[in-house]
Amino acid sequence: METAVADLAVLLARAQRRIERALAEAYAEFDLTAEQWRILSVLLDEPGQTMTRLADGAALPAGTLTRHVDRLVERGLVLRKIHAEDKRRAVVALSPVGASAAREIRARQQTEAVARVARDLRTVLEKLP
């Protein structure tokens, strides 16, 4: 079973790289990194995330998330506000410009290259015990 788990980890890493390569043009057009795209994607699905939830959803360490969110705020793609009930926490959401960019990139994810990787990954996952 350890070999299957190790193989799965390698396959997942490869799938992530293939998907990111397929979307690299869209990221570049919007001057985004893959990590920044993950942030936008999470916020597109669930607006108004706390930094803790966003870090978990985007699979980024807190310090890395903060740096990326700072850059996205500076570029006007993301809005960061103080939490209404807990002034020690921040809530992050997409700006209208950020939402538009995120929807455009999401639409491009339907490309054949990304769809093929998703199908391959689904096939592998279905074979797991």
Disulfide bonds with the S-S distance in Angstrom:
none
